[in-house]
């Protein structure tokens, strides 16, 4: 009888292990950040609910490289997923970067109006492209920040040495429309390049500026949202399909709630980070209405170039623009 029980226990252990899967996830977010705190809590909940059939191992703080490096590691199976900017997933679904079109949104009310319709469309597109995801988390508005002089107009921007992320085709096309030759660098090279003067202007969210220590090098912030950033936890479809269907449902349910929470928290944190930048002596520069029109025209020209080049799907872009035109500001 004892032998039979031992055999049964051994078989159960083998069966459990055969369905167990560890998802190795990389992110630029440092340990201890609000993003990672919530992701780890979600991972712990999933581990409990699946009885350790699904576990997570996180590589934080950019230890696996930038978004492109992470995606390359996913392709070869070294990682199963990454918490990355949505725009970096354009090779899986080109419209993943559509929210980052230049000067698309003026405020968060417009963002919320568009996202409630288009988030499901973009999420489905990523899934069809081979990337399981759990919704989008707001990264915030990116603002131009300069080390050497205030930037209120497009001609003033042209005088600066402007950074863009390396291999970012959308950003490169945008600056072409602005008649600027950008300086592409990896994220890790930005701070030393600001320090040495290789670049003097960056575009970043307030949270990102603080987290990456760029605020120690910039003096001016142009108070005009240049683009809107969202993050996503993307998991390779082939790896995810190795998880039993019931456990897949648990992972989706938990991580979807995690990303809703991160989305809400990040907006609050970005507002706080913006105010923190001002308190630390960075001066906000507000373009006058006439100059804003010039910024928006350059943004429209850039968007047209991006759509014409097929960097985003022209049909999706037109649909988003038409929908945004129906936005009605709250009277309250």
The 8 nearest C-alpha neighbors of each residue, nearest first, counted from 0:
[[1, 3, 2, 4, 5, 6, 7, 8],
 [0, 2, 4, 3, 5, 6, 7, 8],
 [3, 1, 5, 0, 4, 6, 7, 8],
 [4, 2, 6, 0, 1, 5, 7, 8],
 [5, 3, 7, 1, 6, 2, 8, 0],
 [4, 6, 8, 2, 3, 7, 9, 1],
 [5, 7, 3, 9, 4, 8, 2, 10],
 [8, 6, 4, 10, 9, 5, 3, 11],
 [9, 7, 5, 11, 6, 10, 4, 12],
 [10, 8, 6, 12, 7, 11, 5, 13],
 [9, 11, 13, 7, 12, 8, 14, 6],
 [12, 10, 14, 8, 9, 13, 15, 7],
 [13, 11, 9, 15, 10, 14, 16, 8],
 [12, 14, 10, 16, 11, 15, 17, 9],
 [15, 13, 11, 17, 12, 16, 10, 18],
 [14, 16, 12, 13, 17, 18, 11, 19],
 [17, 15, 19, 13, 18, 14, 12, 52],
 [18, 16, 14, 15, 19, 13, 20, 12],
 [17, 19, 16, 15, 52, 20, 14, 242],
 [20, 18, 52, 16, 17, 53, 15, 51],
 [21, 19, 53, 52, 54, 22, 18, 242],
 [20, 22, 54, 55, 53, 23, 56, 19],
 [21, 23, 55, 79, 24, 56, 54, 20],
 [22, 24, 56, 78, 79, 55, 57, 21],
 [23, 25, 80, 81, 57, 56, 58, 22],
 [26, 24, 58, 81, 57, 59, 63, 82],
 [27, 25, 82, 59, 28, 81, 61, 58],
 [26, 28, 61, 60, 59, 29, 65, 25],
 [29, 27, 60, 26, 59, 30, 35, 32],
 [30, 28, 60, 59, 32, 31, 27, 35],
 [29, 31, 32, 35, 59, 28, 60, 36],
 [30, 32, 36, 29, 35, 33, 34, 28],
 [33, 31, 35, 34, 30, 29, 36, 28],
 [32, 34, 36, 35, 37, 31, 261, 264],
 [33, 35, 32, 37, 36, 38, 261, 28],
 [36, 34, 38, 32, 37, 33, 30, 39],
 [35, 37, 33, 39, 38, 34, 31, 32],
 [36, 38, 40, 35, 39, 34, 41, 33],
 [39, 37, 35, 41, 40, 36, 42, 34],
 [38, 40, 42, 36, 41, 37, 35, 43],
 [39, 41, 37, 43, 38, 42, 36, 44],
 [42, 40, 38, 44, 39, 43, 253, 37],
 [41, 43, 39, 45, 44, 40, 55, 46],
 [44, 42, 46, 40, 41, 45, 39, 47],
 [43, 45, 41, 47, 42, 46, 48, 40],
 [46, 44, 42, 48, 47, 43, 49, 250],
 [45, 47, 51, 43, 54, 49, 44, 53],
 [48, 46, 50, 44, 45, 49, 51, 43],
 [47, 49, 45, 50, 46, 44, 249, 51],
 [50, 48, 52, 51, 46, 47, 45, 246],
 [49, 51, 47, 48, 52, 46, 53, 45],
 [52, 50, 46, 53, 49, 54, 47, 19],
 [51, 53, 19, 49, 50, 20, 18, 54],
 [54, 52, 20, 51, 46, 19, 21, 49],
 [55, 53, 21, 46, 51, 22, 20, 52],
 [54, 56, 22, 21, 23, 42, 57, 53],
 [55, 57, 23, 24, 22, 21, 58, 54],
 [58, 56, 24, 25, 23, 59, 55, 26],
 [57, 59, 25, 24, 62, 26, 63, 56],
 [60, 58, 26, 29, 61, 28, 27, 25],
 [59, 61, 29, 27, 28, 62, 26, 30],
 [60, 62, 27, 64, 63, 59, 26, 65],
 [61, 63, 64, 60, 59, 58, 27, 25],
 [64, 62, 61, 69, 25, 58, 65, 68],
 [65, 63, 61, 68, 62, 69, 66, 67],
 [64, 66, 68, 67, 69, 61, 63, 27],
 [65, 67, 69, 68, 83, 70, 87, 64],
 [66, 68, 70, 69, 65, 71, 87, 64],
 [69, 67, 71, 65, 64, 70, 66, 72],
 [68, 70, 66, 72, 67, 71, 63, 64],
 [71, 69, 73, 67, 72, 68, 66, 74],
 [70, 72, 68, 74, 73, 69, 67, 75],
 [71, 73, 69, 77, 75, 70, 74, 78],
 [74, 72, 78, 70, 76, 71, 79, 75],
 [75, 73, 71, 72, 76, 70, 77, 78],
 [76, 74, 72, 73, 77, 71, 78, 70],
 [75, 77, 73, 78, 74, 72, 79, 238],
 [78, 76, 72, 75, 73, 79, 74, 23],
 [79, 77, 73, 23, 76, 72, 80, 24],
 [78, 80, 23, 73, 22, 235, 234, 24],
 [81, 79, 234, 24, 233, 78, 235, 73],
 [80, 82, 25, 24, 233, 232, 83, 26],
 [81, 83, 232, 26, 231, 233, 25, 230],
 [84, 82, 230, 231, 81, 66, 85, 232],
 [83, 85, 230, 86, 87, 229, 231, 228],
 [86, 84, 230, 87, 95, 88, 231, 229],
 [85, 87, 96, 88, 84, 95, 89, 99],
 [86, 88, 85, 89, 84, 66, 83, 67],
 [89, 87, 86, 90, 91, 85, 95, 92],
 [88, 90, 93, 92, 91, 95, 87, 86],
 [91, 89, 88, 92, 93, 87, 128, 95],
 [92, 90, 128, 89, 88, 125, 93, 129],
 [93, 91, 89, 125, 90, 94, 128, 95],
 [92, 94, 89, 311, 95, 90, 310, 91],
 [93, 95, 97, 311, 96, 92, 312, 89],
 [94, 96, 93, 86, 85, 89, 97, 92],
 [97, 95, 86, 94, 99, 98, 85, 89],
 [96, 98, 94, 99, 100, 95, 311, 316],
 [99, 97, 100, 96, 227, 228, 103, 226],
 [100, 98, 227, 226, 97, 96, 228, 101],
 [99, 101, 98, 97, 103, 226, 302, 102],
 [102, 100, 298, 226, 103, 225, 99, 302],
 [103, 101, 225, 226, 298, 104, 224, 295],
 [102, 104, 101, 100, 226, 105, 98, 99],
 [105, 103, 102, 106, 109, 110, 224, 226],
 [104, 106, 224, 103, 109, 102, 107, 223],
 [107, 105, 108, 109, 104, 110, 224, 140],
 [106, 108, 110, 109, 111, 105, 104, 112],
 [109, 107, 111, 110, 106, 112, 328, 105],
 [108, 110, 112, 107, 111, 106, 104, 113],
 [111, 109, 107, 108, 113, 112, 114, 104],
 [112, 110, 114, 108, 109, 113, 107, 115],
 [111, 113, 109, 110, 114, 115, 108, 326],
 [114, 112, 110, 111, 116, 115, 117, 109],
 [113, 115, 117, 118, 111, 116, 112, 110],
 [116, 114, 113, 112, 117, 118, 111, 119],
 [117, 115, 114, 113, 118, 119, 112, 120],
 [116, 118, 114, 120, 119, 115, 113, 121],
 [117, 119, 114, 121, 120, 116, 122, 115],
 [120, 118, 122, 117, 121, 123, 116, 115],
 [121, 119, 117, 123, 118, 122, 124, 116],
 [122, 120, 124, 118, 123, 119, 95, 117],
 [121, 123, 119, 125, 124, 120, 118, 126],
 [124, 122, 126, 120, 121, 125, 119, 127],
 [123, 125, 121, 127, 122, 126, 92, 128],
 [124, 126, 128, 122, 130, 127, 123, 92],
 [127, 125, 130, 131, 123, 129, 128, 124],
 [128, 126, 124, 125, 129, 123, 130, 92],
 [129, 127, 91, 125, 126, 92, 130, 124],
 [128, 130, 236, 126, 127, 235, 125, 131],
 [129, 131, 126, 235, 125, 236, 234, 233],
 [132, 130, 234, 126, 236, 233, 235, 129],
 [133, 131, 233, 232, 134, 130, 234, 122],
 [132, 134, 255, 254, 251, 232, 258, 135],
 [135, 133, 132, 255, 258, 122, 231, 136],
 [134, 136, 231, 230, 229, 258, 137, 133],
 [137, 135, 262, 230, 229, 258, 261, 231],
 [136, 138, 229, 262, 139, 265, 230, 228],
 [139, 137, 229, 228, 230, 136, 265, 140],
 [140, 138, 228, 137, 204, 227, 269, 141],
 [139, 141, 227, 204, 224, 226, 228, 142],
 [140, 142, 204, 203, 226, 202, 225, 224],
 [143, 141, 202, 224, 203, 225, 221, 144],
 [142, 144, 202, 221, 201, 220, 145, 200],
 [145, 143, 220, 201, 219, 200, 202, 217],
 [144, 146, 200, 219, 217, 199, 147, 218],
 [145, 147, 217, 218, 199, 216, 200, 148],
 [146, 148, 145, 199, 218, 149, 217, 219],
 [149, 147, 145, 146, 150, 219, 218, 159],
 [148, 150, 219, 151, 284, 145, 147, 220],
 [151, 149, 155, 152, 156, 221, 148, 284],
 [150, 152, 286, 284, 149, 285, 221, 155],
 [153, 151, 155, 154, 290, 150, 156, 286],
 [152, 154, 156, 155, 294, 157, 293, 151],
 [155, 153, 157, 156, 152, 158, 151, 150],
 [156, 154, 152, 153, 157, 158, 150, 151],
 [157, 155, 153, 158, 154, 159, 150, 152],
 [156, 158, 154, 155, 159, 179, 153, 178],
 [159, 157, 156, 155, 154, 160, 179, 161],
 [160, 158, 157, 156, 161, 199, 200, 155],
 [161, 159, 198, 199, 200, 162, 181, 182],
 [160, 162, 200, 181, 159, 198, 182, 201],
 [163, 161, 182, 201, 183, 181, 198, 200],
 [162, 164, 183, 182, 181, 165, 170, 184],
 [165, 163, 183, 184, 167, 185, 166, 186],
 [164, 166, 183, 184, 167, 185, 163, 186],
 [165, 167, 168, 164, 183, 171, 67, 163],
 [168, 166, 165, 170, 169, 164, 171, 163],
 [169, 167, 171, 170, 166, 172, 310, 165],
 [168, 170, 172, 171, 167, 173, 305, 310],
 [171, 169, 173, 167, 172, 168, 174, 163],
 [170, 172, 168, 174, 173, 169, 175, 167],
 [173, 171, 175, 169, 170, 174, 168, 305],
 [174, 172, 301, 170, 176, 171, 175, 169],
 [173, 175, 177, 179, 176, 171, 172, 178],
 [174, 176, 178, 172, 177, 173, 179, 171],
 [175, 177, 301, 174, 178, 173, 300, 297],
 [176, 178, 174, 175, 179, 297, 173, 153],
 [179, 177, 175, 176, 174, 180, 157, 173],
 [180, 178, 174, 177, 175, 157, 181, 176],
 [179, 181, 175, 174, 178, 182, 161, 160],
 [182, 180, 161, 162, 179, 183, 163, 174],
 [181, 183, 162, 161, 163, 184, 180, 160],
 [184, 182, 165, 163, 164, 162, 181, 185],
 [185, 183, 165, 164, 188, 186, 182, 163],
 [184, 186, 188, 187, 165, 164, 189, 183],
 [185, 187, 188, 189, 184, 164, 65, 190],
 [186, 188, 185, 189, 190, 184, 191, 65],
 [189, 187, 185, 186, 191, 190, 192, 184],
 [188, 190, 192, 186, 187, 191, 193, 184],
 [189, 191, 193, 192, 188, 213, 194, 187],
 [192, 190, 194, 193, 189, 188, 195, 187],
 [193, 191, 197, 189, 195, 194, 190, 198],
 [194, 192, 190, 196, 198, 191, 195, 199],
 [193, 195, 191, 192, 196, 190, 216, 197],
 [196, 194, 192, 193, 197, 191, 198, 190],
 [197, 195, 198, 193, 194, 192, 199, 191],
 [196, 198, 192, 195, 193, 199, 160, 194],
 [199, 197, 160, 196, 193, 192, 161, 200],
 [198, 200, 146, 160, 193, 145, 196, 161],
 [201, 199, 145, 161, 144, 198, 160, 162],
 [202, 200, 162, 144, 143, 161, 203, 145],
 [203, 201, 143, 142, 141, 144, 200, 204],
 [204, 202, 141, 142, 208, 207, 201, 205],
 [203, 205, 141, 207, 140, 206, 139, 208],
 [204, 206, 208, 273, 272, 207, 269, 209],
 [207, 205, 209, 269, 204, 208, 272, 210],
 [206, 208, 210, 204, 209, 205, 211, 203],
 [207, 209, 213, 205, 211, 206, 214, 210],
 [208, 210, 212, 206, 207, 211, 214, 213],
 [211, 209, 207, 212, 208, 206, 213, 29],
 [210, 212, 208, 213, 209, 207, 190, 214],
 [213, 211, 209, 214, 210, 215, 208, 190],
 [212, 214, 208, 215, 211, 216, 190, 209],
 [213, 215, 212, 216, 217, 208, 209, 276],
 [214, 216, 213, 212, 217, 218, 209, 208],
 [215, 217, 214, 213, 146, 193, 194, 218],
 [218, 216, 146, 145, 214, 219, 215, 144],
 [217, 219, 281, 146, 145, 282, 216, 220],
 [220, 218, 282, 145, 281, 149, 144, 283],
 [221, 219, 144, 283, 284, 143, 222, 282],
 [220, 222, 284, 143, 223, 283, 150, 285],
 [223, 221, 285, 284, 283, 220, 224, 142],
 [222, 224, 221, 225, 142, 285, 286, 105],
 [225, 223, 142, 140, 226, 141, 102, 105],
 [226, 224, 102, 101, 141, 142, 223, 140],
 [227, 225, 99, 101, 141, 102, 224, 140],
 [226, 228, 140, 99, 139, 98, 141, 229],
 [227, 229, 138, 139, 99, 140, 137, 226],
 [230, 228, 137, 138, 136, 85, 84, 135],
 [231, 229, 84, 136, 85, 83, 135, 138],
 [230, 232, 135, 82, 83, 85, 233, 84],
 [233, 231, 82, 81, 132, 83, 234, 133],
 [232, 234, 132, 80, 81, 130, 131, 231],
 [235, 233, 80, 131, 130, 79, 236, 132],
 [234, 236, 130, 238, 237, 79, 80, 131],
 [235, 237, 239, 129, 130, 238, 131, 240],
 [238, 236, 240, 239, 235, 241, 129, 234],
 [239, 237, 235, 240, 236, 241, 79, 234],
 [238, 240, 236, 241, 237, 242, 235, 234],
 [239, 241, 237, 242, 238, 236, 243, 247],
 [240, 242, 239, 238, 243, 237, 20, 18],
 [241, 243, 240, 239, 247, 246, 244, 18],
 [242, 244, 246, 245, 247, 241, 18, 240],
 [245, 243, 247, 246, 242, 248, 240, 249],
 [246, 244, 248, 247, 243, 249, 242, 49],
 [245, 247, 249, 248, 243, 244, 49, 250],
 [248, 246, 244, 250, 249, 245, 242, 243],
 [247, 249, 251, 245, 246, 250, 252, 244],
 [248, 250, 246, 252, 247, 251, 253, 245],
 [251, 249, 247, 253, 248, 252, 254, 45],
 [250, 252, 248, 254, 249, 253, 255, 247],
 [251, 253, 249, 255, 250, 254, 248, 256],
 [254, 252, 256, 250, 255, 251, 41, 249],
 [255, 253, 257, 256, 251, 252, 250, 133],
 [254, 256, 133, 258, 252, 257, 253, 251],
 [255, 257, 259, 254, 253, 258, 260, 252],
 [258, 256, 254, 260, 255, 259, 261, 253],
 [257, 259, 261, 255, 260, 256, 136, 262],
 [258, 260, 256, 262, 257, 261, 255, 263],
 [259, 261, 257, 263, 258, 262, 264, 256],
 [262, 260, 258, 264, 263, 259, 265, 136],
 [261, 263, 136, 137, 259, 265, 260, 264],
 [264, 262, 260, 261, 265, 266, 259, 267],
 [265, 263, 261, 267, 266, 262, 260, 268],
 [266, 264, 268, 267, 262, 263, 261, 269],
 [267, 265, 269, 268, 264, 263, 270, 262],
 [266, 268, 264, 270, 265, 269, 271, 263],
 [267, 269, 265, 271, 266, 270, 272, 264],
 [270, 268, 272, 266, 271, 206, 267, 205],
 [269, 271, 273, 267, 272, 268, 266, 274],
 [270, 272, 268, 274, 269, 273, 275, 267],
 [273, 271, 275, 269, 205, 274, 270, 206],
 [274, 272, 270, 205, 276, 275, 271, 269],
 [273, 275, 277, 271, 272, 276, 278, 270],
 [274, 276, 272, 278, 273, 277, 271, 279],
 [277, 275, 279, 273, 274, 278, 281, 272],
 [276, 278, 281, 274, 280, 279, 275, 282],
 [279, 277, 275, 280, 276, 274, 281, 273],
 [280, 278, 276, 277, 281, 275, 214, 274],
 [279, 281, 277, 278, 282, 276, 218, 219],
 [280, 282, 218, 277, 219, 276, 279, 283],
 [281, 283, 219, 220, 280, 277, 218, 284],
 [284, 282, 220, 222, 221, 219, 285, 281],
 [283, 285, 221, 222, 220, 151, 282, 286],
 [284, 286, 222, 221, 287, 283, 151, 223],
 [287, 285, 151, 290, 291, 284, 288, 152],
 [286, 288, 290, 289, 291, 285, 151, 152],
 [289, 287, 291, 290, 292, 286, 293, 285],
 [290, 288, 292, 291, 287, 293, 286, 294],
 [289, 291, 293, 292, 287, 288, 286, 152],
 [290, 292, 294, 288, 293, 289, 286, 295],
 [291, 293, 295, 290, 289, 294, 296, 288],
 [292, 294, 290, 296, 291, 295, 297, 289],
 [295, 293, 291, 297, 292, 296, 153, 298],
 [294, 296, 298, 292, 297, 293, 299, 291],
 [297, 295, 299, 293, 298, 294, 292, 300],
 [296, 298, 300, 294, 295, 299, 177, 301],
 [299, 297, 295, 301, 101, 296, 300, 102],
 [300, 298, 296, 302, 301, 297, 295, 303],
 [301, 299, 297, 303, 298, 302, 176, 296],
 [300, 302, 173, 176, 298, 304, 299, 303],
 [303, 301, 305, 299, 304, 300, 298, 306],
 [302, 304, 300, 306, 301, 305, 307, 299],
 [305, 303, 301, 307, 302, 306, 308, 300],
 [304, 306, 302, 308, 303, 310, 307, 301],
 [305, 307, 309, 313, 303, 308, 311, 304],
 [308, 306, 304, 309, 305, 303, 313, 310],
 [307, 309, 305, 306, 310, 304, 311, 303],
 [310, 308, 306, 311, 307, 312, 305, 313],
 [311, 309, 305, 308, 306, 93, 312, 169],
 [312, 310, 94, 309, 93, 306, 313, 97],
 [311, 313, 315, 314, 309, 316, 94, 306],
 [312, 314, 316, 306, 315, 317, 311, 309],
 [315, 313, 317, 316, 312, 318, 319, 311],
 [316, 314, 318, 312, 317, 313, 319, 94],
 [315, 317, 313, 319, 314, 318, 312, 320],
 [316, 318, 320, 314, 319, 315, 313, 321],
 [319, 317, 315, 321, 316, 320, 322, 314],
 [320, 318, 322, 316, 317, 321, 323, 315],
 [321, 319, 323, 317, 322, 318, 316, 324],
 [322, 320, 318, 324, 319, 323, 317, 325],
 [321, 323, 319, 324, 320, 325, 318, 326],
 [324, 322, 320, 325, 326, 321, 319, 113],
 [323, 325, 321, 322, 326, 320, 327, 319],
 [324, 326, 323, 322, 327, 321, 320, 112],
 [327, 325, 323, 324, 328, 109, 112, 322],
 [326, 328, 325, 329, 324, 109, 330, 323],
 [329, 327, 330, 326, 108, 109, 331, 325],
 [328, 330, 331, 327, 108, 326, 109, 112],
 [331, 329, 328, 327, 108, 326, 109, 106],
 [330, 329, 328, 327, 108, 326, 107, 109]]
